[in-house]
Structure formats: structure tokens, C-alpha cells
Amino acid sequence: MVDRVESVSEEAIVTAMRLVFERMKLVIEPSAAVGVAVAVGGGAAPPMRLSVTTAPSAIHPPTA
């Protein structure tokens, strides 16, 4: 059951992707970063139940 739906900006998604990479050393898809962006952006007030599903990313970093 869904209690509510949140939306986040593109900038918040990129920030969440960066946060996950810096803290967990994982590269995640933008769609996986949406839940993280909601959690760190204050959109989900405690107590909250939040599920973030990640999968191997198709994003490839530039090569030197």
C-alpha cells in the first residue's frame, strides 16, 4: 500500500548518486537514487519505511 508519493529534482537525484558513490563506492542508476534523494532531502519524515532497489549500473565512467 502506498501512503504518499514524493518527487525530487534532477539535481537532488545527481546529489544522491554522488552521495552513494562517495559513501558506499557504488555507482547506481538515477532511478535508484530517487529513494535516496527523498530520504536525505527530508521528504520522508521519521518513522519511515523506504525501500531502495539497486542493480548493476549501465553508467560507465570516462576512461583516461
All heavy atoms as a GROMACS GRO file, in nm:
protein
  455
    1MET      N    1   0.084  -0.117   0.000
    1MET     CA    2   0.000   0.000   0.000
    1MET      C    3   0.089   0.125   0.000
    1MET      O    4   0.187   0.132   0.073
    1MET     CB    5  -0.090  -0.001   0.123
    1MET     CG    6  -0.172   0.122   0.136
    1MET     SD    7  -0.256   0.123   0.293
    1MET     CE    8  -0.420   0.147   0.239
    2VAL      N    9   0.056   0.221  -0.078
    2VAL     CA   10   0.132   0.345  -0.087
    2VAL      C   11   0.059   0.452  -0.007
    2VAL      O   12  -0.060   0.477  -0.028
    2VAL     CB   13   0.146   0.389  -0.235
    2VAL    CG1   14   0.215   0.523  -0.244
    2VAL    CG2   15   0.220   0.284  -0.315
    3ASP      N   16   0.132   0.515   0.085
    3ASP     CA   17   0.074   0.621   0.167
    3ASP      C   18   0.082   0.756   0.097
    3ASP      O   19  -0.005   0.840   0.110
    3ASP     CB   20   0.144   0.631   0.302
    3ASP     CG   21   0.116   0.509   0.388
    3ASP    OD1   22   0.006   0.452   0.378
    3ASP    OD2   23   0.205   0.472   0.465
    4ARG      N   24   0.192   0.779   0.026
    4ARG     CA   25   0.208   0.904  -0.047
    4ARG      C   26   0.317   0.889  -0.151
    4ARG      O   27   0.395   0.794  -0.148
    4ARG     CB   28   0.237   1.020   0.047
    4ARG     CG   29   0.373   1.014   0.110
    4ARG     CD   30   0.392   1.136   0.199
    4ARG     NE   31   0.531   1.147   0.232
    4ARG     CZ   32   0.574   1.182   0.350
    4ARG    NH1   33   0.490   1.211   0.446
    4ARG    NH2   34   0.703   1.192   0.373
    5VAL      N   35   0.323   0.984  -0.242
    5VAL     CA   36   0.422   0.984  -0.348
    5VAL      C   37   0.501   1.114  -0.337
    5VAL      O   38   0.442   1.220  -0.315
    5VAL     CB   39   0.354   0.976  -0.488
    5VAL    CG1   40   0.456   0.988  -0.598
    5VAL    CG2   41   0.276   0.846  -0.500
    6GLU      N   42   0.631   1.104  -0.347
    6GLU     CA   43   0.720   1.221  -0.340
    6GLU      C   44   0.786   1.241  -0.476
    6GLU      O   45   0.806   1.145  -0.550
    6GLU     CB   46   0.829   1.200  -0.235
    6GLU     CG   47   0.779   1.187  -0.094
    6GLU     CD   48   0.733   1.319  -0.036
    6GLU    OE1   49   0.780   1.425  -0.081
    6GLU    OE2   50   0.650   1.315   0.056
    7SER      N   51   0.824   1.363  -0.505
    7SER     CA   52   0.902   1.389  -0.626
    7SER      C   53   1.027   1.466  -0.585
    7SER      O   54   1.028   1.535  -0.483
    7SER     CB   55   0.821   1.468  -0.728
    7SER     OG   56   0.786   1.594  -0.676
    8VAL      N   57   1.132   1.450  -0.664
    8VAL     CA   58   1.258   1.518  -0.636
    8VAL      C   59   1.311   1.577  -0.766
    8VAL      O   60   1.275   1.533  -0.876
    8VAL     CB   61   1.364   1.424  -0.574
    8VAL    CG1   62   1.322   1.378  -0.436
    8VAL    CG2   63   1.389   1.304  -0.663
    9SER      N   64   1.397   1.675  -0.754
    9SER     CA   65   1.454   1.741  -0.872
    9SER      C   66   1.567   1.656  -0.930
    9SER      O   67   1.621   1.567  -0.864
    9SER     CB   68   1.509   1.878  -0.834
    9SER     OG   69   1.622   1.864  -0.749
   10GLU      N   70   1.600   1.686  -1.054
   10GLU     CA   71   1.713   1.619  -1.120
   10GLU      C   72   1.841   1.644  -1.040
   10GLU      O   73   1.924   1.555  -1.026
   10GLU     CB   74   1.729   1.672  -1.262
   10GLU     CG   75   1.611   1.645  -1.352
   10GLU     CD   76   1.620   1.511  -1.422
   10GLU    OE1   77   1.733   1.462  -1.440
   10GLU    OE2   78   1.514   1.458  -1.457
   11GLU      N   79   1.855   1.765  -0.990
   11GLU     CA   80   1.974   1.800  -0.911
   11GLU      C   81   1.984   1.714  -0.785
   11GLU      O   82   2.092   1.668  -0.747
   11GLU     CB   83   1.970   1.947  -0.873
   11GLU     CG   84   2.091   1.994  -0.796
   11GLU     CD   85   2.083   2.142  -0.761
   11GLU    OE1   86   2.014   2.217  -0.832
   11GLU    OE2   87   2.147   2.180  -0.662
   12ALA      N   88   1.871   1.690  -0.720
   12ALA     CA   89   1.869   1.606  -0.599
   12ALA      C   90   1.906   1.462  -0.632
   12ALA      O   91   1.973   1.395  -0.553
   12ALA     CB   92   1.732   1.613  -0.532
   13ILE      N   93   1.865   1.415  -0.749
   13ILE     CA   94   1.899   1.279  -0.791
   13ILE      C   95   2.050   1.267  -0.813
   13ILE      O   96   2.113   1.171  -0.767
   13ILE     CB   97   1.821   1.240  -0.919
   13ILE    CG1   98   1.672   1.231  -0.887
   13ILE    CG2   99   1.872   1.108  -0.976
   13ILE    CD1  100   1.582   1.219  -1.009
   14VAL      N  101   2.108   1.364  -0.881
   14VAL     CA  102   2.253   1.362  -0.905
   14VAL      C  103   2.328   1.370  -0.772
   14VAL      O  104   2.427   1.297  -0.751
   14VAL     CB  105   2.294   1.477  -0.999
   14VAL    CG1  106   2.445   1.488  -1.009
   14VAL    CG2  107   2.234   1.454  -1.137
   15THR      N  108   2.280   1.452  -0.681
   15THR     CA  109   2.344   1.464  -0.550
   15THR      C  110   2.337   1.331  -0.475
   15THR      O  111   2.434   1.290  -0.411
   15THR     CB  112   2.277   1.576  -0.468
   15THR    OG1  113   2.292   1.699  -0.539
   15THR    CG2  114   2.338   1.588  -0.329
   16ALA      N  115   2.224   1.264  -0.483
   16ALA     CA  116   2.209   1.133  -0.417
   16ALA      C  117   2.301   1.029  -0.479
   16ALA      O  118   2.360   0.948  -0.408
   16ALA     CB  119   2.063   1.087  -0.425
   17MET      N  120   2.314   1.032  -0.612
   17MET     CA  121   2.407   0.938  -0.678
   17MET      C  122   2.550   0.962  -0.629
   17MET      O  123   2.623   0.866  -0.601
   17MET     CB  124   2.400   0.955  -0.830
   17MET     CG  125   2.272   0.907  -0.892
   17MET     SD  126   2.259   0.945  -1.067
   17MET     CE  127   2.386   0.838  -1.134
   18ARG      N  128   2.586   1.089  -0.618
   18ARG     CA  129   2.721   1.124  -0.571
   18ARG      C  130   2.740   1.078  -0.426
   18ARG      O  131   2.844   1.023  -0.390
   18ARG     CB  132   2.743   1.274  -0.583
   18ARG     CG  133   2.884   1.317  -0.546
   18ARG     CD  134   2.907   1.466  -0.568
   18ARG     NE  135   2.896   1.499  -0.710
   18ARG     CZ  136   2.804   1.581  -0.762
   18ARG    NH1  137   2.716   1.640  -0.685
   18ARG    NH2  138   2.801   1.605  -0.891
   19LEU      N  139   2.638   1.099  -0.342
   19LEU     CA  140   2.646   1.058  -0.202
   19LEU      C  141   2.668   0.908  -0.189
   19LEU      O  142   2.755   0.863  -0.113
   19LEU     CB  143   2.518   1.098  -0.130
   19LEU     CG  144   2.506   1.054   0.015
   19LEU    CD1  145   2.596   1.138   0.104
   19LEU    CD2  146   2.362   1.064   0.062
   20VAL      N  147   2.591   0.829  -0.263
   20VAL     CA  148   2.606   0.684  -0.257
   20VAL      C  149   2.744   0.642  -0.307
   20VAL      O  150   2.809   0.555  -0.248
   20VAL     CB  151   2.494   0.614  -0.338
   20VAL    CG1  152   2.521   0.465  -0.353
   20VAL    CG2  153   2.359   0.637  -0.271
   21PHE      N  154   2.792   0.706  -0.411
   21PHE     CA  155   2.925   0.672  -0.462
   21PHE      C  156   3.033   0.706  -0.358
   21PHE      O  157   3.121   0.625  -0.330
   21PHE     CB  158   2.956   0.743  -0.593
   21PHE     CG  159   3.093   0.711  -0.644
   21PHE    CD1  160   3.121   0.587  -0.699
   21PHE    CD2  161   3.196   0.802  -0.632
   21PHE    CE1  162   3.248   0.555  -0.743
   21PHE    CE2  163   3.324   0.771  -0.677
   21PHE     CZ  164   3.350   0.647  -0.732
   22GLU      N  165   3.026   0.825  -0.301
   22GLU     CA  166   3.128   0.867  -0.206
   22GLU      C  167   3.127   0.786  -0.076
   22GLU      O  168   3.232   0.756  -0.022
   22GLU     CB  169   3.111   1.016  -0.173
   22GLU     CG  170   3.147   1.106  -0.289
   22GLU     CD  171   3.114   1.253  -0.265
   22GLU    OE1  172   3.048   1.285  -0.163
   22GLU    OE2  173   3.156   1.335  -0.348
   23ARG      N  174   3.009   0.750  -0.030
   23ARG     CA  175   2.999   0.679   0.098
   23ARG      C  176   3.007   0.528   0.084
   23ARG      O  177   3.058   0.460   0.173
   23ARG     CB  178   2.867   0.714   0.167
   23ARG     CG  179   2.849   0.861   0.195
   23ARG     CD  180   2.868   0.892   0.341
   23ARG     NE  181   2.858   1.033   0.365
   23ARG     CZ  182   2.764   1.090   0.438
   23ARG    NH1  183   2.669   1.018   0.492
   23ARG    NH2  184   2.765   1.220   0.457
   24MET      N  185   2.952   0.474  -0.026
   24MET     CA  186   2.944   0.329  -0.040
   24MET      C  187   3.028   0.274  -0.154
   24MET      O  188   3.036   0.154  -0.172
   24MET     CB  189   2.797   0.288  -0.058
   24MET     CG  190   2.709   0.332   0.056
   24MET     SD  191   2.536   0.293   0.027
   24MET     CE  192   2.539   0.117   0.049
   25LYS      N  193   3.085   0.363  -0.234
   25LYS     CA  194   3.164   0.324  -0.351
   25LYS      C  195   3.082   0.240  -0.449
   25LYS      O  196   3.131   0.147  -0.510
   25LYS     CB  197   3.292   0.248  -0.310
   25LYS     CG  198   3.380   0.324  -0.214
   25LYS     CD  199   3.426   0.456  -0.270
   25LYS     CE  200   3.519   0.528  -0.174
   25LYS     NZ  201   3.497   0.669  -0.164
   26LEU      N  202   2.955   0.277  -0.463
   26LEU     CA  203   2.865   0.211  -0.558
   26LEU      C  204   2.817   0.313  -0.660
   26LEU      O  205   2.782   0.425  -0.624
   26LEU     CB  206   2.742   0.153  -0.486
   26LEU     CG  207   2.765   0.039  -0.390
   26LEU    CD1  208   2.634   0.006  -0.318
   26LEU    CD2  209   2.816  -0.083  -0.464
   27VAL      N  210   2.816   0.273  -0.785
   27VAL     CA  211   2.759   0.356  -0.891
   27VAL      C  212   2.618   0.304  -0.913
   27VAL      O  213   2.600   0.187  -0.947
   27VAL     CB  214   2.842   0.348  -1.021
   27VAL    CG1  215   2.777   0.431  -1.130
   27VAL    CG2  216   2.985   0.395  -0.995
   28ILE      N  217   2.518   0.390  -0.890
   28ILE     CA  218   2.379   0.346  -0.904
   28ILE      C  219   2.311   0.423  -1.016
   28ILE      O  220   2.352   0.533  -1.053
   28ILE     CB  221   2.301   0.360  -0.773
   28ILE    CG1  222   2.297   0.506  -0.726
   28ILE    CG2  223   2.358   0.270  -0.665
   28ILE    CD1  224   2.207   0.531  -0.605
   29GLU      N  225   2.206   0.364  -1.068
   29GLU     CA  226   2.125   0.427  -1.172
   29GLU      C  227   2.049   0.546  -1.111
   29GLU      O  228   2.016   0.546  -0.991
   29GLU     CB  229   2.022   0.327  -1.226
   29GLU     CG  230   2.082   0.210  -1.299
   29GLU     CD  231   2.125   0.245  -1.439
   29GLU    OE1  232   2.092   0.354  -1.488
   29GLU    OE2  233   2.193   0.163  -1.501
   30PRO      N  234   2.017   0.645  -1.191
   30PRO     CA  235   1.939   0.758  -1.140
   30PRO      C  236   1.806   0.717  -1.076
   30PRO      O  237   1.765   0.774  -0.975
   30PRO     CB  238   1.917   0.844  -1.264
   30PRO     CG  239   2.034   0.813  -1.352
   30PRO     CD  240   2.062   0.667  -1.328
   31SER      N  241   1.742   0.617  -1.133
   31SER     CA  242   1.613   0.574  -1.076
   31SER      C  243   1.631   0.517  -0.936
   31SER      O  244   1.542   0.533  -0.851
   31SER     CB  245   1.546   0.472  -1.167
   31SER     OG  246   1.631   0.359  -1.185
   32ALA      N  247   1.743   0.455  -0.908
   32ALA     CA  248   1.769   0.403  -0.773
   32ALA      C  249   1.801   0.516  -0.677
   32ALA      O  250   1.780   0.504  -0.557
   32ALA     CB  251   1.884   0.303  -0.776
   33ALA      N  252   1.852   0.627  -0.728
   33ALA     CA  253   1.890   0.740  -0.644
   33ALA      C  254   1.768   0.822  -0.599
   33ALA      O  255   1.780   0.902  -0.507
   33ALA     CB  256   1.988   0.830  -0.718
   34VAL      N  257   1.654   0.802  -0.660
   34VAL     CA  258   1.535   0.879  -0.624
   34VAL      C  259   1.497   0.854  -0.478
   34VAL      O  260   1.472   0.948  -0.403
   34VAL     CB  261   1.417   0.848  -0.718
   34VAL    CG1  262   1.288   0.910  -0.667
   34VAL    CG2  263   1.448   0.896  -0.858
   35GLY      N  264   1.494   0.729  -0.436
   35GLY     CA  265   1.460   0.698  -0.296
   35GLY      C  266   1.561   0.756  -0.199
   35GLY      O  267   1.524   0.806  -0.092
   36VAL      N  268   1.688   0.750  -0.236
   36VAL     CA  269   1.793   0.809  -0.152
   36VAL      C  270   1.772   0.960  -0.143
   36VAL      O  271   1.782   1.020  -0.036
   36VAL     CB  272   1.933   0.776  -0.207
   36VAL    CG1  273   2.041   0.844  -0.125
   36VAL    CG2  274   1.956   0.625  -0.213
   37ALA      N  275   1.741   1.023  -0.256
   37ALA     CA  276   1.718   1.168  -0.259
   37ALA      C  277   1.602   1.208  -0.169
   37ALA      O  278   1.608   1.309  -0.099
   37ALA     CB  279   1.694   1.215  -0.402
   38VAL      N  280   1.496   1.129  -0.168
   38VAL     CA  281   1.382   1.158  -0.080
   38VAL      C  282   1.423   1.145   0.065
   38VAL      O  283   1.392   1.232   0.147
   38VAL     CB  284   1.263   1.063  -0.110
   38VAL    CG1  285   1.156   1.074  -0.004
   38VAL    CG2  286   1.206   1.091  -0.247
   39ALA      N  287   1.499   1.041   0.098
   39ALA     CA  288   1.540   1.018   0.237
   39ALA      C  289   1.632   1.128   0.288
   39ALA      O  290   1.612   1.179   0.398
   39ALA     CB  291   1.609   0.882   0.250
   40VAL      N  292   1.731   1.167   0.211
   40VAL     CA  293   1.826   1.267   0.259
   40VAL      C  294   1.773   1.409   0.241
   40VAL      O  295   1.820   1.501   0.307
   40VAL     CB  296   1.966   1.254   0.193
   40VAL    CG1  297   2.027   1.120   0.222
   40VAL    CG2  298   1.961   1.279   0.044
   41GLY      N  299   1.675   1.426   0.156
   41GLY     CA  300   1.619   1.559   0.134
   41GLY      C  301   1.509   1.597   0.231
   41GLY      O  302   1.454   1.705   0.223
   42GLY      N  303   1.476   1.508   0.323
   42GLY     CA  304   1.376   1.540   0.423
   42GLY      C  305   1.233   1.518   0.378
   42GLY      O  306   1.140   1.553   0.448
   43GLY      N  307   1.213   1.458   0.260
   43GLY     CA  308   1.078   1.434   0.211
   43GLY      C  309   1.004   1.326   0.286
   43GLY      O  310   0.883   1.325   0.292
   44ALA      N  311   1.078   1.235   0.346
   44ALA     CA  312   1.018   1.125   0.421
   44ALA      C  313   1.048   1.148   0.569
   44ALA      O  314   1.161   1.137   0.612
   44ALA     CB  315   1.073   0.991   0.374
   45ALA      N  316   0.946   1.182   0.646
   45ALA     CA  317   0.965   1.211   0.788
   45ALA      C  318   0.963   1.081   0.868
   45ALA      O  319   0.885   0.991   0.840
   45ALA     CB  320   0.855   1.304   0.836
   46PRO      N  321   1.049   1.071   0.970
   46PRO     CA  322   1.052   0.952   1.055
   46PRO      C  323   0.920   0.938   1.130
   46PRO      O  324   0.861   1.040   1.162
   46PRO     CB  325   1.167   0.977   1.151
   46PRO     CG  326   1.244   1.090   1.094
   46PRO     CD  327   1.152   1.166   1.004
   47PRO      N  328   0.875   0.821   1.166
   47PRO     CA  329   0.936   0.695   1.122
   47PRO      C  330   0.898   0.668   0.977
   47PRO      O  331   0.784   0.688   0.937
   47PRO     CB  332   0.874   0.591   1.214
   47PRO     CG  333   0.740   0.648   1.249
   47PRO     CD  334   0.758   0.799   1.250
   48MET      N  335   0.994   0.624   0.901
   48MET     CA  336   0.968   0.598   0.760
   48MET      C  337   1.012   0.459   0.722
   48MET      O  338   1.101   0.402   0.782
   48MET     CB  339   1.040   0.700   0.671
   48MET     CG  340   1.190   0.685   0.669
   48MET     SD  341   1.264   0.799   0.552
   48MET     CE  342   1.411   0.841   0.642
   49ARG      N  343   0.945   0.406   0.625
   49ARG     CA  344   0.985   0.280   0.563
   49ARG      C  345   1.016   0.313   0.420
   49ARG      O  346   0.930   0.363   0.347
   49ARG     CB  347   0.874   0.177   0.571
   49ARG     CG  348   0.849   0.129   0.710
   49ARG     CD  349   0.746   0.021   0.710
   49ARG     NE  350   0.718  -0.018   0.846
   49ARG     CZ  351   0.646  -0.121   0.879
   49ARG    NH1  352   0.592  -0.195   0.785
   49ARG    NH2  353   0.626  -0.151   1.004
   50LEU      N  354   1.138   0.287   0.382
   50LEU     CA  355   1.182   0.324   0.249
   50LEU      C  356   1.260   0.208   0.190
   50LEU      O  357   1.348   0.153   0.253
   50LEU     CB  358   1.271   0.449   0.257
   50LEU     CG  359   1.331   0.500   0.128
   50LEU    CD1  360   1.220   0.553   0.037
   50LEU    CD2  361   1.432   0.609   0.158
   51SER      N  362   1.224   0.172   0.071
   51SER     CA  363   1.294   0.066   0.001
   51SER      C  364   1.363   0.124  -0.122
   51SER      O  365   1.300   0.194  -0.201
   51SER     CB  366   1.195  -0.042  -0.042
   51SER     OG  367   1.260  -0.139  -0.120
   52VAL      N  368   1.492   0.098  -0.133
   52VAL     CA  369   1.568   0.143  -0.249
   52VAL      C  370   1.630   0.019  -0.312
   52VAL      O  371   1.707  -0.052  -0.248
   52VAL     CB  372   1.678   0.243  -0.210
   52VAL    CG1  373   1.760   0.283  -0.331
   52VAL    CG2  374   1.618   0.366  -0.143
   53THR      N  375   1.594  -0.007  -0.436
   53THR     CA  376   1.645  -0.122  -0.507
   53THR      C  377   1.754  -0.077  -0.602
   53THR      O  378   1.734   0.016  -0.680
   53THR     CB  379   1.534  -0.192  -0.587
   53THR    OG1  380   1.428  -0.226  -0.496
   53THR    CG2  381   1.585  -0.316  -0.655
   54THR      N  382   1.869  -0.140  -0.592
   54THR     CA  383   1.978  -0.106  -0.682
   54THR      C  384   2.015  -0.228  -0.765
   54THR      O  385   1.989  -0.342  -0.727
   54THR     CB  386   2.103  -0.058  -0.606
   54THR    OG1  387   2.149  -0.161  -0.521
   54THR    CG2  388   2.073   0.065  -0.525
   55ALA      N  389   2.074  -0.204  -0.878
   55ALA     CA  390   2.120  -0.310  -0.966
   55ALA      C  391   2.250  -0.262  -1.028
   55ALA      O  392   2.283  -0.143  -1.022
   55ALA     CB  393   2.016  -0.336  -1.076
   56PRO      N  394   2.325  -0.352  -1.087
   56PRO     CA  395   2.447  -0.307  -1.155
   56PRO      C  396   2.415  -0.195  -1.253
   56PRO      O  397   2.316  -0.200  -1.325
   56PRO     CB  398   2.496  -0.432  -1.227
   56PRO     CG  399   2.437  -0.545  -1.151
   56PRO     CD  400   2.305  -0.494  -1.099
   57SER      N  401   2.498  -0.094  -1.253
   57SER     CA  402   2.471   0.024  -1.334
   57SER      C  403   2.521   0.008  -1.476
   57SER      O  404   2.621  -0.055  -1.502
   57SER     CB  405   2.538   0.144  -1.270
   57SER     OG  406   2.516   0.258  -1.350
   58ALA      N  407   2.449   0.071  -1.567
   58ALA     CA  408   2.492   0.077  -1.707
   58ALA      C  409   2.571   0.204  -1.733
   58ALA      O  410   2.604   0.234  -1.846
   58ALA     CB  411   2.371   0.069  -1.799
   59ILE      N  412   2.598   0.279  -1.626
   59ILE     CA  413   2.674   0.403  -1.639
   59ILE      C  414   2.822   0.368  -1.635
   59ILE      O  415   2.868   0.302  -1.542
   59ILE     CB  416   2.639   0.500  -1.525
   59ILE    CG1  417   2.491   0.536  -1.529
   59ILE    CG2  418   2.726   0.624  -1.532
   59ILE    CD1  419   2.444   0.614  -1.411
   60HIS      N  420   2.894   0.410  -1.735
   60HIS     CA  421   3.037   0.382  -1.741
   60HIS      C  422   3.115   0.510  -1.723
   60HIS      O  423   3.093   0.607  -1.795
   60HIS     CB  424   3.072   0.319  -1.877
   60HIS     CG  425   2.999   0.191  -1.902
   60HIS    ND1  426   3.028   0.075  -1.834
   60HIS    CD2  427   2.895   0.161  -1.982
   60HIS    CE1  428   2.945  -0.020  -1.876
   60HIS    NE2  429   2.862   0.031  -1.965
   61PRO      N  430   3.209   0.511  -1.626
   61PRO     CA  431   3.288   0.632  -1.606
   61PRO      C  432   3.381   0.656  -1.724
   61PRO      O  433   3.421   0.560  -1.793
   61PRO     CB  434   3.367   0.602  -1.478
   61PRO     CG  435   3.367   0.454  -1.466
   61PRO     CD  436   3.243   0.406  -1.534
   62PRO      N  437   3.415   0.780  -1.750
   62PRO     CA  438   3.507   0.807  -1.859
   62PRO      C  439   3.643   0.745  -1.834
   62PRO      O  440   3.688   0.738  -1.720
   62PRO     CB  441   3.516   0.960  -1.864
   62PRO     CG  442   3.452   1.010  -1.741
   62PRO     CD  443   3.374   0.898  -1.680
   63THR      N  444   3.708   0.702  -1.938
   63THR     CA  445   3.842   0.646  -1.924
   63THR      C  446   3.945   0.752  -1.954
   63THR      O  447   3.922   0.842  -2.034
   63THR     CB  448   3.861   0.525  -2.019
   63THR    OG1  449   3.834   0.568  -2.152
   63THR    CG2  450   3.770   0.411  -1.982
   64ALA      N  451   4.057   0.742  -1.887
   64ALA     CA  452   4.162   0.842  -1.904
   64ALA      C  453   4.243   0.817  -2.030
   64ALA      O  454   4.256   0.716  -2.084
   64ALA     CB  455   4.253   0.842  -1.783
   0.00000   0.00000   0.00000
